[in-house]
């Protein structure tokens, strides 16, 4: 797996997307776009919420075979985004609760999404089949 360790700041998202894109050069444009959306959502959540006081780092790992695997690791506040209930998208926008739509979207565009708490680290892994 190739990896990058980068500060969890919103302005670092393009750097992370570029890093992942270098590892998936032969990927179809639609899948590349879906992965870009997922990276933006996951990394921005880490940047905004993982480190309550200040900032910390995120390690992003990429591996490619029949499946593209991207792993995000931070040592911020323990948080499993998969434990949240899916938002009720049948409600009108003004009646929906705030938040949760981004992870819901990532779950729907990626083939799998898994969370683990390993020691003091959050590890979120997403996968997309190369088709």
N, CA, C and O atoms as a printed pandas DataFrame, in Angstrom:
     atom_number atom_name residue_name chain_id  residue_number  x_coord  y_coord  z_coord
0              1         N          UNK        A               1    0.840   -1.184    0.000
1              2        CA          UNK        A               1    0.000    0.000    0.000
2              3         C          UNK        A               1    0.883    1.244    0.000
3              4         O          UNK        A               1    1.846    1.330    0.762
4              5         N          UNK        A               2    0.552    2.202   -0.854
5              6        CA          UNK        A               2    1.200    3.506   -0.807
6              7         C          UNK        A               2    0.497    4.333    0.255
7              8         O          UNK        A               2   -0.708    4.191    0.464
8              9         N          UNK        A               3    1.250    5.195    0.926
9             10        CA          UNK        A               3    0.622    6.008    1.955
10            11         C          UNK        A               3    1.199    7.406    2.001
11            12         O          UNK        A               3    2.327    7.667    1.583
12            13         N          UNK        A               4    0.362    8.300    2.533
13            14        CA          UNK        A               4    0.748    9.689    2.768
14            15         C          UNK        A               4    0.255   10.050    4.165
15            16         O          UNK        A               4   -0.839    9.652    4.567
16            17         N          UNK        A               5    1.060   10.797    4.892
17            18        CA          UNK        A               5    0.648   11.320    6.191
18            19         C          UNK        A               5    0.527   12.828    6.008
19            20         O          UNK        A               5    1.474   13.496    5.596
20            21         N          UNK        A               6   -0.650   13.347    6.321
21            22        CA          UNK        A               6   -0.929   14.745    6.016
22            23         C          UNK        A               6   -1.763   15.360    7.139
23            24         O          UNK        A               6   -2.552   14.677    7.792
24            25         N          UNK        A               7   -1.575   16.646    7.345
25            26        CA          UNK        A               7   -2.328   17.353    8.374
26            27         C          UNK        A               7   -3.809   17.379    8.015
27            28         O          UNK        A               7   -4.174   17.584    6.858
28            29         N          UNK        A               8   -4.650   17.172    9.010
29            30        CA          UNK        A               8   -6.100   17.127    8.813
30            31         C          UNK        A               8   -6.665   18.540    8.718
31            32         O          UNK        A               8   -7.248   19.063    9.667
32            33         N          UNK        A               9   -6.474   19.139    7.548
33            34        CA          UNK        A               9   -7.002   20.479    7.284
34            35         C          UNK        A               9   -7.740   20.437    5.955
35            36         O          UNK        A               9   -7.321   19.747    5.025
36            37         N          UNK        A              10   -8.837   21.174    5.870
37            38        CA          UNK        A              10   -9.666   21.164    4.663
38            39         C          UNK        A              10   -8.878   21.507    3.406
39            40         O          UNK        A              10   -9.124   20.935    2.344
40            41         N          UNK        A              11   -7.943   22.427    3.515
41            42        CA          UNK        A              11   -7.184   22.824    2.326
42            43         C          UNK        A              11   -6.241   21.732    1.820
43            44         O          UNK        A              11   -5.628   21.895    0.765
44            45         N          UNK        A              12   -6.115   20.631    2.548
45            46        CA          UNK        A              12   -5.266   19.513    2.128
46            47         C          UNK        A              12   -6.027   18.492    1.271
47            48         O          UNK        A              12   -5.423   17.558    0.744
48            49         N          UNK        A              13   -7.339   18.661    1.130
49            50        CA          UNK        A              13   -8.142   17.698    0.354
50            51         C          UNK        A              13   -7.608   17.528   -1.067
51            52         O          UNK        A              13   -7.470   16.387   -1.509
52            53         N          UNK        A              14   -7.298   18.600   -1.812
53            54        CA          UNK        A              14   -6.767   18.389   -3.170
54            55         C          UNK        A              14   -5.479   17.561   -3.195
55            56         O          UNK        A              14   -5.259   16.785   -4.124
56            57         N          UNK        A              15   -4.634   17.726   -2.183
57            58        CA          UNK        A              15   -3.399   16.944   -2.108
58            59         C          UNK        A              15   -3.716   15.465   -1.938
59            60         O          UNK        A              15   -3.076   14.616   -2.559
60            61         N          UNK        A              16   -4.701   15.153   -1.100
61            62        CA          UNK        A              16   -5.090   13.757   -0.880
62            63         C          UNK        A              16   -5.705   13.175   -2.153
63            64         O          UNK        A              16   -5.390   12.047   -2.530
64            65         N          UNK        A              17   -6.571   13.929   -2.810
65            66        CA          UNK        A              17   -7.180   13.459   -4.065
66            67         C          UNK        A              17   -6.095   13.201   -5.109
67            68         O          UNK        A              17   -6.128   12.178   -5.793
68            69         N          UNK        A              18   -5.140   14.112   -5.237
69            70        CA          UNK        A              18   -4.042   13.927   -6.191
70            71         C          UNK        A              18   -3.225   12.680   -5.860
71            72         O          UNK        A              18   -2.859   11.916   -6.753
72            73         N          UNK        A              19   -2.939   12.478   -4.571
73            74        CA          UNK        A              19   -2.186   11.302   -4.140
74            75         C          UNK        A              19   -2.908   10.018   -4.542
75            76         O          UNK        A              19   -2.295    9.104   -5.093
76            77         N          UNK        A              20   -4.208    9.950   -4.266
77            78        CA          UNK        A              20   -4.986    8.752   -4.612
78            79         C          UNK        A              20   -5.049    8.593   -6.130
79            80         O          UNK        A              20   -4.879    7.487   -6.642
80            81         N          UNK        A              21   -5.288    9.673   -6.843
81            82        CA          UNK        A              21   -5.374    9.606   -8.305
82            83         C          UNK        A              21   -4.089    9.070   -8.941
83            84         O          UNK        A              21   -4.145    8.393   -9.968
84            85         N          UNK        A              22   -2.933    9.368   -8.341
85            86        CA          UNK        A              22   -1.672    8.835   -8.860
86            87         C          UNK        A              22   -1.628    7.314   -8.766
87            88         O          UNK        A              22   -0.955    6.655   -9.559
88            89         N          UNK        A              23   -2.351    6.758   -7.790
89            90        CA          UNK        A              23   -2.371    5.313   -7.611
90            91         C          UNK        A              23   -3.433    4.605   -8.435
91            92         O          UNK        A              23   -3.433    3.378   -8.528
92            93         N          UNK        A              24   -4.347    5.377   -9.039
93            94        CA          UNK        A              24   -5.445    4.755   -9.798
94            95         C          UNK        A              24   -5.492    5.303  -11.220
95            96         O          UNK        A              24   -6.569    5.583  -11.745
96            97         N          UNK        A              25   -4.331    5.454  -11.837
97            98        CA          UNK        A              25   -4.245    6.094  -13.152
98            99         C          UNK        A              25   -5.058    5.388  -14.233
99           100         O          UNK        A              25   -5.547    6.049  -15.149
100          101         N          UNK        A              26   -5.216    4.089  -14.159
101          102        CA          UNK        A              26   -5.962    3.350  -15.185
102          103         C          UNK        A              26   -7.442    3.194  -14.854
103          104         O          UNK        A              26   -8.156    2.443  -15.519
104          105         N          UNK        A              27   -7.888    3.883  -13.855
105          106        CA          UNK        A              27   -9.269    3.774  -13.384
106          107         C          UNK        A              27  -10.213    4.540  -14.324
107          108         O          UNK        A              27   -9.881    5.636  -14.774
108          109         N          UNK        A              28  -11.387    3.964  -14.620
109          110        CA          UNK        A              28  -12.367    4.682  -15.446
110          111         C          UNK        A              28  -12.779    6.013  -14.800
111          112         O          UNK        A              28  -12.832    6.118  -13.574
112          113         N          UNK        A              29  -13.069    7.022  -15.623
113          114        CA          UNK        A              29  -13.411    8.360  -15.095
114          115         C          UNK        A              29  -14.567    8.366  -14.096
115          116         O          UNK        A              29  -14.517    9.109  -13.116
116          117         N          UNK        A              30  -15.596    7.566  -14.317
117          118        CA          UNK        A              30  -16.742    7.552  -13.396
118          119         C          UNK        A              30  -16.315    7.074  -12.010
119          120         O          UNK        A              30  -16.709    7.656  -11.000
120          121         N          UNK        A              31  -15.512    6.020  -11.965
121          122        CA          UNK        A              31  -15.048    5.498  -10.678
122          123         C          UNK        A              31  -14.106    6.504  -10.020
123          124         O          UNK        A              31  -14.174    6.715   -8.809
124          125         N          UNK        A              32  -13.240    7.118  -10.799
125          126        CA          UNK        A              32  -12.319    8.141  -10.280
126          127         C          UNK        A              32  -13.122    9.290   -9.645
127          128         O          UNK        A              32  -12.760    9.789   -8.579
128          129         N          UNK        A              33  -14.193    9.697  -10.296
129          130        CA          UNK        A              33  -15.039   10.769   -9.770
130          131         C          UNK        A              33  -15.708   10.346   -8.467
131          132         O          UNK        A              33  -15.738   11.118   -7.509
132          133         N          UNK        A              34  -16.244    9.129   -8.422
133          134        CA          UNK        A              34  -16.889    8.629   -7.207
134          135         C          UNK        A              34  -15.894    8.570   -6.048
135          136         O          UNK        A              34  -16.222    8.920   -4.914
136          137         N          UNK        A              35  -14.680    8.123   -6.349
137          138        CA          UNK        A              35  -13.651    8.050   -5.309
138          139         C          UNK        A              35  -13.290    9.455   -4.832
139          140         O          UNK        A              35  -13.080    9.661   -3.636
140          141         N          UNK        A              36  -13.215   10.406   -5.729
141          142        CA          UNK        A              36  -12.932   11.793   -5.348
142          143         C          UNK        A              36  -13.982   12.352   -4.400
143          144         O          UNK        A              36  -13.653   13.039   -3.433
144          145         N          UNK        A              37  -15.240   12.056   -4.679
145          146        CA          UNK        A              37  -16.332   12.490   -3.794
146          147         C          UNK        A              37  -16.183   11.858   -2.416
147          148         O          UNK        A              37  -16.332   12.533   -1.398
148          149         N          UNK        A              38  -15.890   10.566   -2.386
149          150        CA          UNK        A              38  -15.731    9.856   -1.114
150          151         C          UNK        A              38  -14.566   10.422   -0.305
151          152         O          UNK        A              38  -14.691   10.635    0.901
152          153         N          UNK        A              39  -13.439   10.666   -0.964
153          154        CA          UNK        A              39  -12.272   11.232   -0.279
154          155         C          UNK        A              39  -12.618   12.590    0.305
155          156         O          UNK        A              39  -12.311   12.867    1.465
156          157         N          UNK        A              40  -13.254   13.437   -0.490
157          158        CA          UNK        A              40  -13.628   14.773   -0.031
158          159         C          UNK        A              40  -14.493   14.689    1.221
159          160         O          UNK        A              40  -14.249   15.402    2.194
160          161         N          UNK        A              41  -15.482   13.839    1.203
161          162        CA          UNK        A              41  -16.403   13.716    2.339
162          163         C          UNK        A              41  -15.704   13.171    3.583
163          164         O          UNK        A              41  -15.832   13.740    4.667
164          165         N          UNK        A              42  -14.979   12.092    3.434
165          166        CA          UNK        A              42  -14.341   11.454    4.588
166          167         C          UNK        A              42  -13.256   12.357    5.169
167          168         O          UNK        A              42  -13.209   12.574    6.380
168          169         N          UNK        A              43  -12.382   12.885    4.306
169          170        CA          UNK        A              43  -11.288   13.719    4.807
170          171         C          UNK        A              43  -11.830   14.995    5.454
171          172         O          UNK        A              43  -11.309   15.431    6.480
172          173         N          UNK        A              44  -12.856   15.591    4.877
173          174        CA          UNK        A              44  -13.407   16.816    5.473
174          175         C          UNK        A              44  -14.036   16.530    6.836
175          176         O          UNK        A              44  -13.943   17.358    7.743
176          177         N          UNK        A              45  -14.672   15.372    6.991
177          178        CA          UNK        A              45  -15.215   15.005    8.307
178          179         C          UNK        A              45  -14.098   14.853    9.336
179          180         O          UNK        A              45  -14.235   15.302   10.474
180          181         N          UNK        A              46  -12.998   14.224    8.940
181          182        CA          UNK        A              46  -11.867   14.076    9.861
182          183         C          UNK        A              46  -11.320   15.458   10.214
183          184         O          UNK        A              46  -11.083   15.750   11.386
184          185         N          UNK        A              47  -11.121   16.304    9.212
185          186        CA          UNK        A              47  -10.576   17.641    9.446
186          187         C          UNK        A              47  -11.467   18.465   10.369
187          188         O          UNK        A              47  -10.965   19.222   11.200
188          189         N          UNK        A              48  -12.767   18.327   10.233
189          190        CA          UNK        A              48  -13.699   19.139   11.034
190          191         C          UNK        A              48  -13.932   18.594   12.441
191          192         O          UNK        A              48  -14.094   19.370   13.383
192          193         N          UNK        A              49  -13.949   17.269   12.595
193          194        CA          UNK        A              49  -14.458   16.701   13.843
194          195         C          UNK        A              49  -13.502   15.809   14.634
195          196         O          UNK        A              49  -13.731   15.611   15.827
196          197         N          UNK        A              50  -12.454   15.267   14.040
197          198        CA          UNK        A              50  -11.634   14.280   14.744
198          199         C          UNK        A              50  -10.825   14.877   15.888
199          200         O          UNK        A              50  -10.659   14.247   16.932
200          201         N          UNK        A              51  -10.328   16.076   15.692
201          202        CA          UNK        A              51   -9.434   16.675   16.672
202          203         C          UNK        A              51  -10.116   17.884   17.291
203          204         O          UNK        A              51  -10.134   18.966   16.705
204          205         N          UNK        A              52  -10.680   17.693   18.486
205          206        CA          UNK        A              52  -11.487   18.748   19.109
206          207         C          UNK        A              52  -10.689   20.009   19.415
207          208         O          UNK        A              52  -11.225   21.114   19.328
208          209         N          UNK        A              53   -9.449   19.864   19.763
209          210        CA          UNK        A              53   -8.638   21.058   20.040
210          211         C          UNK        A              53   -7.437   21.057   19.100
211          212         O          UNK        A              53   -6.476   20.314   19.295
212          213         N          UNK        A              54   -7.512   21.896   18.092
213          214        CA          UNK        A              54   -6.412   21.969   17.143
214          215         C          UNK        A              54   -6.571   20.987   16.000
215          216         O          UNK        A              54   -7.677   20.725   15.527
216          217         N          UNK        A              55   -5.444   20.452   15.569
217          218        CA          UNK        A              55   -5.472   19.543   14.436
218          219         C          UNK        A              55   -4.502   18.403   14.677
219          220         O          UNK        A              55   -3.676   18.445   15.589
220          221         N          UNK        A              56   -4.616   17.408   13.857
221          222        CA          UNK        A              56   -3.720   16.261   13.924
222          223         C          UNK        A              56   -3.469   15.781   12.513
223          224         O          UNK        A              56   -3.754   16.485   11.545
224          225         N          UNK        A              57   -2.943   14.598   12.403
225          226        CA          UNK        A              57   -2.609   14.044   11.103
226          227         C          UNK        A              57   -3.572   12.941   10.687
227          228         O          UNK        A              57   -4.270   12.344   11.507
228          229         N          UNK        A              58   -3.581   12.696    9.383
229          230        CA          UNK        A              58   -4.340   11.598    8.799
230          231         C          UNK        A              58   -3.361   10.826    7.919
231          232         O          UNK        A              58   -2.624   11.412    7.126
232          233         N          UNK        A              59   -3.367    9.519    8.071
233          234        CA          UNK        A              59   -2.603    8.674    7.163
234          235         C          UNK        A              59   -3.607    8.116    6.157
235          236         O          UNK        A              59   -4.623    7.533    6.534
236          237         N          UNK        A              60   -3.306    8.306    4.870
237          238        CA          UNK        A              60   -4.168    7.797    3.810
238          239         C          UNK        A              60   -3.354    6.763    3.047
239          240         O          UNK        A              60   -2.246    7.040    2.589
240          241         N          UNK        A              61   -3.924    5.562    2.918
241          242        CA          UNK        A              61   -3.256    4.468    2.212
242          243         C          UNK        A              61   -4.098    4.052    1.009
243          244         O          UNK        A              61   -5.328    4.078    1.054
244          245         N          UNK        A              62   -3.410    3.669   -0.067
245          246        CA          UNK        A              62   -4.090    3.236   -1.286
246          247         C          UNK        A              62   -3.450    1.946   -1.775
247          248         O          UNK        A              62   -2.226    1.826   -1.833
248          249         N          UNK        A              63   -4.297    0.985   -2.127
249          250        CA          UNK        A              63   -3.838   -0.252   -2.759
250          251         C          UNK        A              63   -4.784   -0.556   -3.910
251          252         O          UNK        A              63   -5.993   -0.344   -3.810
252          253         N          UNK        A              64   -4.218   -1.059   -5.011
253          254        CA          UNK        A              64   -5.020   -1.362   -6.189
254          255         C          UNK        A              64   -4.693   -2.761   -6.672
255          256         O          UNK        A              64   -3.531   -3.098   -6.899
256          257         N          UNK        A              65   -5.732   -3.576   -6.828
257          258        CA          UNK        A              65   -5.657   -4.840   -7.555
258          259         C          UNK        A              65   -6.978   -4.942   -8.298
259          260         O          UNK        A              65   -7.264   -4.078   -9.127
260          261         N          UNK        A              66   -7.792   -5.946   -8.045
261          262        CA          UNK        A              66   -9.130   -5.982   -8.637
262          263         C          UNK        A              66  -10.060   -4.978   -7.958
263          264         O          UNK        A              66  -11.114   -4.619   -8.481
264          265         N          UNK        A              67   -9.637   -4.545   -6.789
265          266        CA          UNK        A              67  -10.405   -3.597   -5.978
266          267         C          UNK        A              67   -9.480   -2.454   -5.577
267          268         O          UNK        A              67   -8.310   -2.674   -5.262
268          269         N          UNK        A              68  -10.006   -1.242   -5.590
269          270        CA          UNK        A              68   -9.272   -0.092   -5.067
270          271         C          UNK        A              68   -9.614    0.011   -3.591
271          272         O          UNK        A              68  -10.785    0.124   -3.227
272          273         N          UNK        A              69   -8.605   -0.026   -2.745
273          274        CA          UNK        A              69   -8.793    0.079   -1.307
274          275         C          UNK        A              69   -8.133    1.360   -0.826
275          276         O          UNK        A              69   -6.957    1.605   -1.091
276          277         N          UNK        A              70   -8.902    2.173   -0.116
277          278        CA          UNK        A              70   -8.381    3.417    0.450
278          279         C          UNK        A              70   -8.682    3.391    1.943
279          280         O          UNK        A              70   -9.816    3.163    2.365
280          281         N          UNK        A              71   -7.642    3.631    2.725
281          282        CA          UNK        A              71   -7.760    3.581    4.175
282          283         C          UNK        A              71   -7.409    4.944    4.749
283          284         O          UNK        A              71   -6.409    5.550    4.363
284          285         N          UNK        A              72   -8.234    5.423    5.672
285          286        CA          UNK        A              72   -8.005    6.684    6.371
286          287         C          UNK        A              72   -7.777    6.351    7.841
287          288         O          UNK        A              72   -8.608    5.697    8.471
288          289         N          UNK        A              73   -6.662    6.798    8.377
289          290        CA          UNK        A              73   -6.338    6.521    9.778
290          291         C          UNK        A              73   -6.028    7.830   10.494
291          292         O          UNK        A              73   -5.196    8.617   10.043
292          293         N          UNK        A              74   -6.707    8.051   11.616
293          294        CA          UNK        A              74   -6.419    9.223   12.444
294          295         C          UNK        A              74   -6.447    8.804   13.898
295          296         O          UNK        A              74   -7.025    7.771   14.236
296          297         N          UNK        A              75   -5.833    9.588   14.755
297          298        CA          UNK        A              75   -5.896    9.276   16.186
298          299         C          UNK        A              75   -6.696   10.341   16.932
299          300         O          UNK        A              75   -6.354   10.758   18.039
300          301         N          UNK        A              76   -7.763   10.754   16.282
301          302        CA          UNK        A              76   -8.686   11.706   16.884
302          303         C          UNK        A              76   -9.696   11.007   17.781
303          304         O          UNK        A              76   -9.520    9.849   18.161
304          305         N          UNK        A              77  -10.739   11.722   18.104
305          306        CA          UNK        A              77  -11.827   11.210   18.942
306          307         C          UNK        A              77  -12.422    9.960   18.299
307          308         O          UNK        A              77  -12.657    9.929   17.091
308          309         N          UNK        A              78  -12.662    8.932   19.107
309          310        CA          UNK        A              78  -13.257    7.696   18.588
310          311         C          UNK        A              78  -14.625    8.006   18.004
311          312         O          UNK        A              78  -15.485    8.584   18.668
312          313         N          UNK        A              79  -14.811    7.611   16.747
313          314        CA          UNK        A              79  -16.094    7.860   16.091
314          315         C          UNK        A              79  -16.285    6.875   14.948
315          316         O          UNK        A              79  -15.463    6.788   14.035
316          317         N          UNK        A              80  -17.387    6.137   15.017
317          318        CA          UNK        A              80  -17.737    5.192   13.966
318          319         C          UNK        A              80  -18.865    5.793   13.129
319          320         O          UNK        A              80  -20.018    5.787   13.562
320          321         N          UNK        A              81  -18.557    6.306   11.952
321          322        CA          UNK        A              81  -19.596    6.931   11.128
322          323         C          UNK        A              81  -20.634    5.925   10.630
323          324         O          UNK        A              81  -21.731    6.312   10.225
324          325         N          UNK        A              82  -20.293    4.650   10.658
325          326        CA          UNK        A              82  -21.238    3.634   10.177
326          327         C          UNK        A              82  -22.309    3.287   11.211
327          328         O          UNK        A              82  -23.291    2.618   10.889
328          329         N          UNK        A              83  -22.123    3.739   12.446
329          330        CA          UNK        A              83  -23.105    3.446   13.482
330          331         C          UNK        A              83  -24.284    4.418   13.467
331          332         O          UNK        A              83  -25.266    4.217   14.181
332          333         N          UNK        A              84  -24.187    5.455   12.664
333          334        CA          UNK        A              84  -25.256    6.448   12.580
334          335         C          UNK        A              84  -26.395    5.947   11.695
335          336         O          UNK        A              84  -26.168    5.275   10.689
336          337         N          UNK        A              85  -27.607    6.282   12.083
337          338        CA          UNK        A              85  -28.755    5.935   11.253
338          339         C          UNK        A              85  -28.699    6.703    9.942
339          340         O          UNK        A              85  -28.238    7.843    9.891
340          341         N          UNK        A              86  -29.168    6.067    8.897
341          342        CA          UNK        A              86  -29.229    6.731    7.589
342          343         C          UNK        A              86  -30.258    7.853    7.651
343          344         O          UNK        A              86  -31.298    7.706    8.294
344          345         N          UNK        A              87  -29.978    8.965    6.991
345          346        CA          UNK        A              87  -30.953   10.061    6.988
346          347         C          UNK        A              87  -32.207    9.654    6.206
347          348         O          UNK        A              87  -32.145    8.848    5.276
348          349         N          UNK        A              88  -33.327   10.222    6.600
349          350        CA          UNK        A              88  -34.587    9.957    5.898
350          351         C          UNK        A              88  -34.666   10.896    4.699
351          352         O          UNK        A              88  -35.117   12.036    4.811
352          353         N          UNK        A              89  -34.219   10.394    3.555
353          354        CA          UNK        A              89  -34.183   11.235    2.356
354          355         C          UNK        A              89  -35.553   11.398    1.710
355          356         O          UNK        A              89  -35.692   12.111    0.716
356          357         N          UNK        A              90  -36.566   10.738    2.274
357          358        CA          UNK        A              90  -37.915   10.913    1.740
358          359         C          UNK        A              90  -38.575   12.184    2.286
359          360         O          UNK        A              90  -39.579   12.647    1.744
360          361         N          UNK        A              91  -38.009   12.742    3.357
361          362        CA          UNK        A              91  -38.558   13.968    3.936
362          363         C          UNK        A              91  -38.154   15.177    3.097
363          364         O          UNK        A              91  -37.108   15.156    2.449
364          365         N          UNK        A              92  -38.967   16.225    3.103
365          366        CA          UNK        A              92  -38.547   17.472    2.453
366          367         C          UNK        A              92  -37.278   17.999    3.136
367          368         O          UNK        A              92  -37.065   17.755    4.324
368          369         N          UNK        A              93  -36.455   18.704    2.402
369          370        CA          UNK        A              93  -35.167   19.182    2.907
370          371         C          UNK        A              93  -35.316   19.940    4.224
371          372         O          UNK        A              93  -34.530   19.730    5.149
372          373         N          UNK        A              94  -36.299   20.804    4.317
373          374        CA          UNK        A              94  -36.466   21.618    5.527
374          375         C          UNK        A              94  -36.862   20.802    6.753
375          376         O          UNK        A              94  -36.765   21.305    7.872
376          377         N          UNK        A              95  -37.306   19.554    6.574
377          378        CA          UNK        A              95  -37.694   18.709    7.705
378          379         C          UNK        A              95  -36.615   17.701    8.099
379          380         O          UNK        A              95  -36.764   17.000    9.100
380          381         N          UNK        A              96  -35.545   17.620    7.335
381          382        CA          UNK        A              96  -34.479   16.655    7.630
382          383         C          UNK        A              96  -33.566   17.174    8.728
383          384         O          UNK        A              96  -33.370   18.379    8.882
384          385         N          UNK        A              97  -33.005   16.221    9.498
385          386        CA          UNK        A              97  -32.006   16.588   10.497
386          387         C          UNK        A              97  -30.712   16.949    9.785
387          388         O          UNK        A              97  -30.430   16.453    8.695
388          389         N          UNK        A              98  -29.934   17.815   10.411
389          390        CA          UNK        A              98  -28.660   18.231    9.843
390          391         C          UNK        A              98  -27.646   17.101    9.958
391          392         O          UNK        A              98  -27.585   16.408   10.974
392          393         N          UNK        A              99  -26.850   16.923    8.905
393          394        CA          UNK        A              99  -25.749   15.962    8.944
394          395         C          UNK        A              99  -26.140   14.571    8.490
395          396         O          UNK        A              99  -27.318   14.237    8.366
396          397         N          UNK        A             100  -25.107   13.768    8.245
397          398        CA          UNK        A             100  -25.304   12.365    7.903
398          399         C          UNK        A             100  -25.454   12.065    6.431
399          400         O          UNK        A             100  -25.336   10.910    6.021
400          401         N          UNK        A             101  -25.713   13.080    5.627
401          402        CA          UNK        A             101  -25.949   12.833    4.208
402          403         C          UNK        A             101  -24.666   12.437    3.477
403          404         O          UNK        A             101  -24.704   11.610    2.566
404          405         N          UNK        A             102  -23.537   13.019    3.868
405          406        CA          UNK        A             102  -22.269   12.711    3.207
406          407         C          UNK        A             102  -21.864   11.255    3.355
407          408         O          UNK        A             102  -21.510   10.608    2.370
408          409         N          UNK        A             103  -21.910   10.735    4.568
409          410        CA          UNK        A             103  -21.555    9.325    4.798
410          411         C          UNK        A             103  -22.559    8.427    4.101
411          412         O          UNK        A             103  -22.183    7.395    3.544
412          413         N          UNK        A             104  -23.829    8.802    4.123
413          414        CA          UNK        A             104  -24.866    8.054    3.402
414          415         C          UNK        A             104  -24.503    7.966    1.917
415          416         O          UNK        A             104  -24.621    6.902    1.308
416          417         N          UNK        A             105  -24.065    9.077    1.344
417          418        CA          UNK        A             105  -23.687    9.117   -0.059
418          419         C          UNK        A             105  -22.474    8.224   -0.319
419          420         O          UNK        A             105  -22.454    7.469   -1.291
420          421         N          UNK        A             106  -21.459    8.309    0.553
421          422        CA          UNK        A             106  -20.259    7.488    0.387
422          423         C          UNK        A             106  -20.625    6.006    0.442
423          424         O          UNK        A             106  -20.133    5.218   -0.365
424          425         N          UNK        A             107  -21.478    5.626    1.380
425          426        CA          UNK        A             107  -21.915    4.225    1.477
426          427         C          UNK        A             107  -22.555    3.758    0.167
427          428         O          UNK        A             107  -22.403    2.605   -0.235
428          429         N          UNK        A             108  -23.268    4.667   -0.484
429          430        CA          UNK        A             108  -23.980    4.290   -1.699
430          431         C          UNK        A             108  -23.119    4.281   -2.955
431          432         O          UNK        A             108  -23.440    3.565   -3.904
432          433         N          UNK        A             109  -22.034    5.052   -2.992
433          434        CA          UNK        A             109  -21.214    5.064   -4.203
434          435         C          UNK        A             109  -20.023    4.108   -4.115
435          436         O          UNK        A             109  -19.449    3.741   -5.140
436          437         N          UNK        A             110  -19.648    3.705   -2.904
437          438        CA          UNK        A             110  -18.552    2.755   -2.757
438          439         C          UNK        A             110  -19.123    1.350   -2.614
439          440         O          UNK        A             110  -20.285    1.182   -2.240
440          441         N          UNK        A             111  -18.309    0.342   -2.910
441          442        CA          UNK        A             111  -18.763   -1.045   -2.799
442          443         C          UNK        A             111  -18.750   -1.543   -1.361
443          444         O          UNK        A             111  -19.580   -2.369   -0.982
444          445         N          UNK        A             112  -17.818   -1.048   -0.562
445          446        CA          UNK        A             112  -17.807   -1.416    0.853
446          447         C          UNK        A             112  -17.166   -0.306    1.665
447          448         O          UNK        A             112  -16.369    0.487    1.164
448          449         N          UNK        A             113  -17.542   -0.277    2.930
449          450        CA          UNK        A             113  -17.041    0.721    3.867
450          451         C          UNK        A             113  -16.978    0.048    5.225
451          452         O          UNK        A             113  -17.958   -0.541    5.681
452          453         N          UNK        A             114  -15.818    0.138    5.872
453          454        CA          UNK        A             114  -15.621   -0.562    7.147
454          455         C          UNK        A             114  -14.894    0.354    8.122
455          456         O          UNK        A             114  -13.975    1.078    7.739
456          457         N          UNK        A             115  -15.311    0.315    9.383
457          458        CA          UNK        A             115  -14.671    1.099   10.432
458          459         C          UNK        A             115  -14.114    0.172   11.496
459          460         O          UNK        A             115  -14.733   -0.832   11.847
460          461         N          UNK        A             116  -12.926    0.520   12.012
461          462        CA          UNK        A             116  -12.342   -0.181   13.155
462          463         C          UNK        A             116  -11.703    0.841   14.074
463          464         O          UNK        A             116  -11.175    1.856   13.617
464          465         N          UNK        A             117  -11.750    0.576   15.347
465          466        CA          UNK        A             117  -10.975    1.350   16.322
466          467         C          UNK        A             117   -9.814    0.449   16.708
467          468         O          UNK        A             117  -10.015   -0.604   17.313
468          469         N          UNK        A             118   -8.614    0.856   16.366
469          470        CA          UNK        A             118   -7.420    0.061   16.615
470          471         C          UNK        A             118   -6.546    0.846   17.595
471          472         O          UNK        A             118   -5.875    1.804   17.211
472          473         N          UNK        A             119   -6.560    0.435   18.849
473          474        CA          UNK        A             119   -5.861    1.198   19.880
474          475         C          UNK        A             119   -6.497    2.563   20.001
475          476         O          UNK        A             119   -7.684    2.676   20.307
476          477         N          UNK        A             120   -5.707    3.609   19.760
477          478        CA          UNK        A             120   -6.240    4.973   19.836
478          479         C          UNK        A             120   -6.480    5.567   18.452
479          480         O          UNK        A             120   -6.514    6.787   18.289
480          481         N          UNK        A             121   -6.646    4.700   17.462
481          482        CA          UNK        A             121   -6.798    5.169   16.077
482          483         C          UNK        A             121   -8.149    4.772   15.486
483          484         O          UNK        A             121   -8.656    3.675   15.721
484          485         N          UNK        A             122   -8.713    5.699   14.714
485          486        CA          UNK        A             122   -9.875    5.408   13.875
486          487         C          UNK        A             122   -9.334    4.958   12.526
487          488         O          UNK        A             122   -8.461    5.612   11.956
488          489         N          UNK        A             123   -9.842    3.852   12.017
489          490        CA          UNK        A             123   -9.424    3.362   10.712
490          491         C          UNK        A             123  -10.689    3.126    9.885
491          492         O          UNK        A             123  -11.487    2.241   10.195
492          493         N          UNK        A             124  -10.860    3.921    8.839
493          494        CA          UNK        A             124  -11.999    3.799    7.955
494          495         C          UNK        A             124  -11.481    3.343    6.592
495          496         O          UNK        A             124  -10.614    3.984    5.999
496          497         N          UNK        A             125  -12.019    2.240    6.112
497          498        CA          UNK        A             125  -11.567    1.655    4.851
498          499         C          UNK        A             125  -12.728    1.639    3.870
499          500         O          UNK        A             125  -13.820    1.169    4.187
500          501         N          UNK        A             126  -12.475    2.164    2.662
501          502        CA          UNK        A             126  -13.474    2.116    1.601
502          503         C          UNK        A             126  -12.903    1.321    0.432
503          504         O          UNK        A             126  -11.694    1.317    0.200
504          505         N          UNK        A             127  -13.787    0.650   -0.298
505          506        CA          UNK        A             127  -13.350   -0.129   -1.455
506          507         C          UNK        A             127  -14.283    0.081   -2.622
507          508         O          UNK        A             127  -15.485    0.292   -2.458
508          509         N          UNK        A             128  -13.689    0.016   -3.828
509          510        CA          UNK        A             128  -14.442    0.135   -5.053
510          511         C          UNK        A             128  -13.837   -0.842   -6.048
511          512         O          UNK        A             128  -12.629   -0.839   -6.285
512          513         N          UNK        A             129  -14.690   -1.677   -6.627
513          514        CA          UNK        A             129  -14.208   -2.623   -7.649
514          515         C          UNK        A             129  -13.827   -1.865   -8.904
515          516         O          UNK        A             129  -14.483   -0.896   -9.286
516          517         N          UNK        A             130  -12.762   -2.315   -9.537
517          518        CA          UNK        A             130  -12.331   -1.728  -10.801
518          519         C          UNK        A             130  -13.070   -2.468  -11.907
519          520         O          UNK        A             130  -12.811   -3.644  -12.161
520          521         N          UNK        A             131  -13.992   -1.770  -12.560
521          522        CA          UNK        A             131  -14.826   -2.413  -13.584
522          523         C          UNK        A             131  -14.562   -1.808  -14.920
523          524         O          UNK        A             131  -15.167   -2.215  -15.912
